[in-house]
């Protein structure tokens, strides 16, 4: 995407300052940033920004494979590259036990099978944060949030959000700017269940979505794509808004 108005260096510096200010004004000096490390671009870039803002001793990475994770080496490379501490909590047995118990009472749908591991991972992050006195990092980006490509109370949760105002294209630029390994930042994200990439599941590229979000392409020449993106955005706004409540 040709977004000439985006300055990755300036934005990186602003994010680092924002993280530092957030912790200085809302947390004690020894509070850690607790972050799930998937080995993908978002968690890697978010972790790097936290390390630059707080120092590696105040960032704790949590690896959460579900049984055997083929690309777990990417996660290990991230924490090794950044020099941060990490722990590994395998959620495989937890997911299996829970889904087995659920199946005794109701047939698990595909949505339940997809979203439950993400929610168990977020539960794990908050448990770790409770043990070490930490704040959980949300690693979602604007593009995924825009079309609801996240799990409510799963990866969409967190105590503070580092990348949620940046498109995928901009996250990649920030990752390159702060010196993260190219193959980690630009690794094609796979959903881990169907074997398909995020873009294959969505039915369009992040580049096209990002141009639309930033007003660089109104998609007037692709009305079906525009309609699909608009419908996804409208249908998933509930993930971004406060829970509706009855008011007296």
C-alpha positions as CSV (number, residue, x, y, z in Angstrom):
1,X,0.0,0.0,0.0
2,X,1.4,3.4,-1.0
3,X,0.6,5.3,2.2
4,X,3.0,8.3,1.9
5,X,1.6,10.0,4.9
6,X,2.7,7.3,7.2
7,X,6.1,7.8,8.9
8,X,7.1,4.5,10.5
9,X,10.0,6.1,12.5
10,X,7.9,8.8,14.0
11,X,5.0,6.5,14.8
12,X,7.4,3.9,16.4
13,X,8.8,6.6,18.6
14,X,5.3,7.8,19.6
15,X,4.2,4.3,20.5
16,X,7.2,3.7,22.6
17,X,6.7,7.0,24.5
18,X,3.0,6.1,24.9
19,X,3.7,2.7,26.4
20,X,6.3,4.3,28.8
21,X,3.8,7.0,29.8
22,X,1.0,4.5,30.3
23,X,3.1,2.4,32.7
24,X,4.5,5.5,34.5
25,X,1.1,6.9,35.2
26,X,-1.0,3.8,35.9
27,X,1.4,1.1,37.2
28,X,4.1,0.5,39.8
29,X,7.8,0.6,38.7
30,X,8.0,-3.2,38.7
31,X,4.8,-3.9,36.7
32,X,5.5,-6.1,33.7
33,X,4.0,-6.2,30.3
34,X,2.7,-9.7,29.7
35,X,2.3,-10.7,26.1
36,X,1.3,-13.8,24.2
37,X,4.0,-14.6,21.6
38,X,2.6,-16.4,18.6
39,X,5.6,-15.8,16.4
40,X,3.5,-13.6,14.0
41,X,4.0,-10.0,13.1
42,X,1.6,-8.4,15.6
43,X,2.8,-10.1,18.8
44,X,6.5,-9.8,17.6
45,X,6.2,-6.1,16.8
46,X,4.2,-5.3,20.0
47,X,6.7,-7.2,22.1
48,X,9.6,-5.3,20.6
49,X,7.9,-1.9,21.2
50,X,7.3,-2.9,24.8
51,X,10.9,-3.9,25.3
52,X,12.1,-0.6,23.8
53,X,9.7,1.3,26.1
54,X,10.2,-0.6,29.3
55,X,13.4,-2.7,29.0
56,X,13.5,-6.4,28.5
57,X,13.4,-7.2,32.2
58,X,9.8,-5.8,32.4
59,X,8.4,-7.7,29.4
60,X,7.3,-11.4,29.9
61,X,6.5,-13.4,26.8
62,X,4.0,-16.3,27.1
63,X,4.2,-19.1,24.5
64,X,0.9,-21.0,24.4
65,X,1.0,-23.9,21.9
66,X,-2.0,-26.1,21.5
67,X,-0.3,-29.5,21.7
68,X,2.4,-29.5,18.9
69,X,2.8,-26.2,17.2
70,X,4.7,-26.6,13.9
71,X,6.0,-23.0,13.8
72,X,6.8,-22.7,17.6
73,X,10.4,-21.9,16.6
74,X,9.3,-18.5,15.4
75,X,8.0,-17.7,18.9
76,X,11.2,-18.9,20.5
77,X,13.2,-16.8,18.0
78,X,11.2,-13.7,18.9
79,X,11.9,-13.9,22.7
80,X,15.5,-14.9,22.0
81,X,16.0,-12.0,19.6
82,X,14.5,-9.5,22.1
83,X,16.4,-11.0,25.1
84,X,13.2,-11.1,27.1
85,X,12.1,-13.8,29.6
86,X,9.4,-16.2,28.6
87,X,7.4,-19.1,29.8
88,X,5.6,-21.8,27.8
89,X,2.1,-22.9,28.9
90,X,0.8,-25.7,26.6
91,X,-3.0,-25.3,26.4
92,X,-3.5,-28.5,24.4
93,X,-4.9,-30.7,27.3
94,X,-7.0,-27.9,28.6
95,X,-8.7,-27.3,25.3
96,X,-9.2,-31.0,24.8
97,X,-10.6,-31.6,28.2
98,X,-13.0,-28.6,28.0
99,X,-14.2,-29.4,24.5
100,X,-14.8,-33.0,25.6
101,X,-16.8,-32.0,28.6
102,X,-18.8,-29.5,26.4
103,X,-19.5,-32.3,23.9
104,X,-21.3,-34.3,26.6
105,X,-24.0,-31.6,26.7
106,X,-24.0,-29.9,23.3
107,X,-22.5,-30.4,19.9
108,X,-19.5,-28.0,19.6
109,X,-19.8,-25.8,16.5
110,X,-16.9,-24.8,14.4
111,X,-17.1,-21.3,15.9
112,X,-16.7,-22.8,19.4
113,X,-13.8,-24.9,18.2
114,X,-12.1,-21.8,16.7
115,X,-12.8,-19.3,19.5
116,X,-12.4,-21.4,22.6
117,X,-8.6,-21.8,22.3
118,X,-8.2,-18.1,21.9
119,X,-10.2,-17.4,25.0
120,X,-8.2,-20.0,27.0
121,X,-5.0,-18.3,25.8
122,X,-6.4,-15.0,27.1
123,X,-7.3,-16.6,30.4
124,X,-3.8,-17.9,30.6
125,X,-2.3,-14.5,30.0
126,X,-4.4,-13.0,32.8
127,X,-3.4,-15.8,35.1
128,X,0.2,-15.2,34.4
129,X,-0.3,-11.4,34.9
130,X,-1.9,-12.1,38.2
131,X,1.1,-14.2,39.3
132,X,3.8,-11.7,38.3
133,X,2.0,-8.4,38.7
134,X,1.5,-7.5,35.1
135,X,-0.6,-5.8,32.4
136,X,-1.8,-7.9,29.4
137,X,-0.8,-6.5,26.0
138,X,-3.5,-6.5,23.3
139,X,-1.8,-7.2,20.0
140,X,-4.7,-6.7,17.5
141,X,-4.3,-4.4,14.6
142,X,-6.7,-2.0,12.9
143,X,-7.2,-4.1,9.8
144,X,-8.2,-7.2,11.8
145,X,-10.4,-5.2,14.1
146,X,-12.1,-3.5,11.2
147,X,-13.5,-6.8,9.8
148,X,-13.8,-8.6,13.1
149,X,-10.9,-11.0,12.5
150,X,-10.4,-11.6,16.2
151,X,-12.1,-13.4,19.1
152,X,-14.2,-11.4,21.6
153,X,-12.7,-11.9,25.0
154,X,-9.9,-13.8,23.3
155,X,-7.1,-12.0,21.4
156,X,-9.4,-9.0,21.3
157,X,-9.0,-8.5,25.0
158,X,-6.1,-6.9,27.0
159,X,-5.2,-4.1,29.4
160,X,-3.6,-1.8,26.8
161,X,-3.4,-1.9,23.0
162,X,-0.3,-1.1,21.1
163,X,-1.2,-1.6,17.4
164,X,-5.0,-1.2,17.2
165,X,-4.7,2.1,15.4
166,X,-2.3,0.7,12.8
167,X,-3.2,-1.2,9.6
168,X,-1.4,-4.5,8.7
169,X,0.6,-2.5,6.2
170,X,1.7,0.0,8.8
171,X,2.5,-2.7,11.4
172,X,4.8,-4.3,8.8
173,X,6.5,-0.9,8.3
174,X,7.0,-0.4,12.0
175,X,8.4,-3.9,12.3
176,X,10.9,-3.1,9.6
177,X,11.7,0.3,11.1
178,X,12.5,-1.1,14.6
179,X,14.7,-3.9,13.2
180,X,12.7,-7.0,13.7
181,X,13.8,-10.0,11.6
182,X,12.2,-9.7,8.1
183,X,11.0,-13.3,7.9
184,X,9.2,-13.0,11.2
185,X,7.5,-9.7,10.5
186,X,6.5,-10.7,7.0
187,X,5.5,-14.4,7.7
188,X,2.2,-15.2,6.1
189,X,-0.3,-15.7,9.0
190,X,-2.1,-19.1,9.1
191,X,-5.2,-19.7,11.2
192,X,-3.8,-22.9,12.7
193,X,-7.0,-24.8,12.1
194,X,-7.9,-24.9,8.4
195,X,-4.3,-24.4,7.1
196,X,-5.5,-21.4,5.2
197,X,-3.9,-17.9,5.4
198,X,-5.8,-15.0,7.0
199,X,-6.3,-13.5,3.6
200,X,-7.7,-16.7,2.2
201,X,-10.2,-16.9,5.0
202,X,-11.2,-13.3,4.6
203,X,-11.5,-13.4,0.8
204,X,-9.4,-10.3,0.2
205,X,-5.9,-9.0,0.8
206,X,-4.9,-6.8,3.6
207,X,-3.3,-4.5,1.1
208,X,-6.8,-3.9,-0.5
209,X,-8.4,-3.6,2.9
210,X,-5.8,-1.2,4.2
211,X,-6.2,1.1,1.2
212,X,-9.9,1.2,1.8
213,X,-9.6,1.9,5.5
214,X,-7.2,4.8,4.9
215,X,-9.3,6.3,2.1
216,X,-6.8,5.6,-0.6
217,X,-9.2,3.5,-2.6
218,X,-13.0,3.8,-2.3
219,X,-13.4,0.4,-4.1
220,X,-16.0,1.9,-6.5
221,X,-14.6,-0.4,-9.2
222,X,-15.1,-3.4,-6.9
223,X,-18.6,-3.0,-5.4
224,X,-18.8,-6.7,-4.3
225,X,-15.5,-6.3,-2.3
226,X,-16.7,-3.0,-0.8
227,X,-20.0,-4.6,0.2
228,X,-18.3,-7.6,1.8
229,X,-15.9,-5.4,3.9
230,X,-18.7,-3.0,4.9
231,X,-20.9,-5.9,6.0
232,X,-18.1,-7.5,8.0
233,X,-17.3,-4.2,9.7
234,X,-20.9,-3.5,10.7
235,X,-21.5,-7.1,11.9
236,X,-18.4,-7.1,14.1
237,X,-18.5,-3.6,15.7
238,X,-19.8,-5.2,18.9
239,X,-16.3,-6.6,19.5
240,X,-14.9,-3.1,19.8
241,X,-17.7,-1.3,21.7
242,X,-18.5,-1.4,25.4
243,X,-21.1,-4.0,26.4
244,X,-24.6,-2.5,26.0
245,X,-26.4,-2.0,29.3
246,X,-29.9,-1.0,30.4
247,X,-29.8,2.4,32.0
248,X,-32.4,3.8,34.5
